[in-house]
């Protein structure tokens, strides 16, 4: 289980890992480790998706809604062809957070946020692993832009809304797709440097008021598909794309002294506590 702070209610709770028994077998059992080598391959995810994109998977929708107490009135559609059609459902606009003012930094998704401070030599420490921003981006020159900056990690669980938006407005100046495997992004995969090993893609965006920031999508176990919309302009709060079935992660890199995070987030970020945030919710201020 992971410790989560719900900023709306002001209480802490423990979130149970989806499929924890199966994941424990894969990551902490010799036979499971042998099987894991196949399951994390992108081709396996594509094979797996054939079923979840078919009408044969439709029977999984109702039990999933019941288990996670999903309020179906929030969504544009009430019937779905397949489980993945349901999983990538779109919310009615009135159920999204009201867009904050231009100086606000917003959350890209319904997710659990963890805050990491980038060191002067462009490194972050995540669950016992030291990452360089260079290995995360596969670009050492770009990585230097984020020395002493912030790395915001938004983890989406299977019960979360899997569409995401731009965190700030600006002009995309480059993008990169990085091939890789598809480990789970939960803490059970702590032996693996998942953010450096997993499939991911990102945009580098030049903003008038937030400098040069990166918004990255990371694939996860059985989530081989990251669908980003094509646009010449990033508009804060506008949908950027969506993930197919499974847990997944969004990473935002921000340069030094470009934003200040909200006080309740800073107070609960010191011990890697995750903070529950909502799609387009204000999480900080752009300086």
N, C-alpha and C positions, 0 to 999 in steps of 0.2 A: 504493500500500500504506500501511497505517497501523501505527504502532508500538504494540504491546500488551504489557502486563506480566501474566503469569500468576501470580497470588499463591499458587496451590497448589504450583506447581513452583519458583517464584522465578526464572523465566527470562523474557527478553524475546523476542518473535517478531514477524515481519511478517505481517499479515493481508492476503491478496489481496482486492481489491474484486470482489464478485459482478457479472458482466455489465460488466466494466470497459471493454471495447471499445465496447459499445453506449452506455454512459454517456458515454464520451469523445466519441463522435460527437454525442450530443445536446447536450452542454454546451460543446464546444470546436470546433464546426464550424458554419459559417453555415447550411447546409442542415438540419443537425440542430437548430439553434436554432429554425428555423421550425417543424419538426415538434414540438419540445418544447412549444410554446405549446398544442398540442392534447393531448399526452400527459399534462400535469400537471392537466388539467381533471378534476374529480370524476366527470363523466359518462363520461369515457373509462375511468376505473378501474372503474366499474360495468359497462360493456360488456365490459371485459377479464375481469371476474370471472365472467361467464356461462360462459366456457370452463373456467376453473379450478374452478368448482363443478359441472361436468358430468363424467360418466363418461369422456368423450373425453380428459380430462387425466390419467387414471389411469396411463398408460404412463410418465409423467414421474417417478413415485414411486421406482421401483427405481434408476434412474441417480442420482437426487438422494441417496438413502441411501448409495449406493456412493461418490459423490464426496466427501461430507462425513463419511463413516465414522460414521453415526448408529447408536447402539446401540438397536435396536428393542425389546429386552426391557424397557426402561424404561417403555414406554407401555402404557396400558390396552387399546388395540385393536391387532390384528395385521393387519387388512385394512381397506381404506378405499374409499369410493365414488368419491372424486375427489381431485385433488391438494390442494385446499384443505381437504378433510376430513382428509387426512394432515397438512397444514401446521398445523392448529389442534389437533392431537392432544394428549391429556392424559396426564401422567405418573402412574405408580403412586406412591402416597404414600410408599412406602419409598425411592424414589429422589430425593425432595426433601431438602434440607438439614434436619437436626434443628433444631427451633425453639429459638433461644437465649432467654436470660432476658428478663424484662420491661424491663430497662434498655437492651436492645440496639436499635440501628437496623439494619434489614435491607435487603438489595437486593430490589427488586420483581421482578426477572427475571434469566434468564440473559442477560448483556449485557456491554458494555464501558463502564465508568464513567469519565467525565471530571468533574473537580471545578473549579468556578468560584466565586470569592469575589465577592460582590455589594458594590459600592462604597457609600459613604455617600449618594450621590445615586441609589441603586438602579439601577446599571448593571452589565453584565457584558461582557467582551470575549471573543468566540468566533470563532476562525479569521479574524481580521482585521476582524470586524464588531463594532461596539458596539451592544448591545441595551439598551433600558430594560426593566425588569421590567413597567412599565406597558404597553408595546406587546406584550409576551409574553402578559399576562393580559387586556388590553383593560380595565384597571381601575386607574386611577392611585391611588385611595385605598388599595386593597388592596396595591398595589406598595410603598407606604411602609412596610409591616410588615416588609419583607425587607431594609431598609437594613443593610449590614454583615453580612448573613447568608450562607447558602450556596445555590448552585444546583448540583444534582447531575444530570448528564445521562447517561442509560443508553441506549446505542445497541444495538439488536438487529439482528444480521445475519440473512440468510435461513436460515442453518444453526442459529440459536438457537431455543430453545423459546419460542413466541410467546404463552404465557399469562403473566399477571403477578399479583402479590399486593399487598396493602396493606403499606406500609413500617412503619407504626405504628398503634396503635389510637386510636380517637377517634370523635367525633360529626360526621358531615358536616353543615355548616351552609349550604352553597350549592354550586351547580355551574353550569358554563357550557360551551356548545358554540360554537365559533368556526369559521365557514366559511372556506375558503381553498383554495389549490391543493395539489398533491401532488408537490413536488420530492423527489429523493432526499436522504436525510439524511447521506450520505457526504461526505467532504471535497471530492469532485469538483465539488460544487455551491457552491463557496466564493464565487462571485459573487452568490449570492442569500442573503438573510437568512431562511433556511428556517424557523426557529422562530417568526418573526413573520408569515411568508407562508403557511405550511402550515395545513391543517385540523387542529384540535386540540380537546380537551375536558378539563376539569379539575374536581376537587372541592377545596373548602376544608374542612379538617378541624380541629376543635377537639380537642386532646389534653390530657389531664390533666398529662402530664409532658413534652410537647414543644411546647407552645404551639399556635399556629395555623400549620399547614403546608399546602402545596399539592402534590397529586399530579396530574400532567398527562400525557395521552397525545397524541402527535403522529403524524398520518398521514404517509405517505411515498409515493414513486412507486409507483403501482399498488396502494396500500394505502388504499382509500377507506373501509374499514369498521373502526371501532373498536367493539367490543362490550363494554360494561360491565354488570355485574350490578347489579340494584337492591337496595339494602340501607339500612336506617336506621342501622346501626352499621358502622364500619370496624374490622375485627379483624385485628391484625397477623398476616401469614402466610396469611390467607384469600384465596382467589382473587378478584381484583377484576374481571378480564375477560380479553380476548384480542384480538390483531390477526389479520386475514386476511393473505393472501400478500404477502410483500415485507419489506424492512427497515423499521424503525420506531423510535420513541424514546419514552422516559418521562423526564419532568423532575420533580424534587422540589425545592421551595423551602422552606428552613428558616430560621427567625428567628435573629437573632444570639445566640450563646452558649447555644443549646439542645442542641447535640450536639458531640461530639468524634469525629472520624474515626479509624479504626485507623491505627497508625503507618506500616505499609507502604503504605497508600493515600496518606497525606500525603507520604511521601518520594518517591513517583513521580508526584505530581499537579502538580508545579511547571511542567513544560513541556508540558502538555496530553497527556501520555502516557495512553493508555487502560488501565484496569485491568480484567482479566477477572474478573467476579463471577458468582455463581450465585443462582438463585431462592431467596429466604429466607435467604441467607447473611448472617452478621453483618458489617457494614462500619463500625460505630462504636458509640458509647455515648451514650445520652440523659442529659443532665446533670440 
